[in-house]
């Protein structure tokens, strides 16, 4: 490794709090993202380093929590004032059936207004009425739609912040 080698840096950039007890269930080491140390991340990026931002969040009392990757991504994108937020997923795509041949054309990006309408339509289709996506009690046949809806809602949140 030379002096000018690119370094990949990870650390406790994500501050979190415990999710707690909900409906009589103790979620133990599940956390809610409070903030991302954007100042430190930007400093490392300015030095030419690559920042590896994982799903683990750390509390001020040194507890480690599993946080949803989507929440970490949204908080990081918001606090870093990112120009793009990219989610990798299992291969499902939004297809516009009114365009293209053979069943439609894959949509690679959506305006905020279109994404909000699509999210609302998908929430109604899945019976989600309170803005939350439930995965644990999901029918396996609709699980991919729920995950995709989760991505859409996270992207809307990041762009709207």
QUISULJO-V659077 format. One record per run of one state. SS is the DSSP state (alpha for helix, beta for strand, coil for the rest). FROM is the first residue (numbers start at 0). LEN is the number of residues. If there is no record, write none. Layout:
# QUISULJO-V659077
ss: (SS/SS)
from: (FROM/FROM)
len: (LEN/LEN)
This chain:
# QUISULJO-V659077
ss: (coil/beta/coil/beta/coil/beta/coil/beta/coil/beta/coil/alpha/coil/beta/coil/beta/coil/beta/coil/alpha/coil/beta/coil/beta/coil/alpha/coil/alpha/coil)
from: (0/7/9/13/18/20/22/24/26/29/36/37/46/49/51/55/58/63/66/68/79/94/96/104/106/111/126/142/160)
len: (7/2/4/5/2/2/2/2/3/7/1/9/3/2/4/3/5/3/2/11/15/2/8/2/5/15/16/18/1)
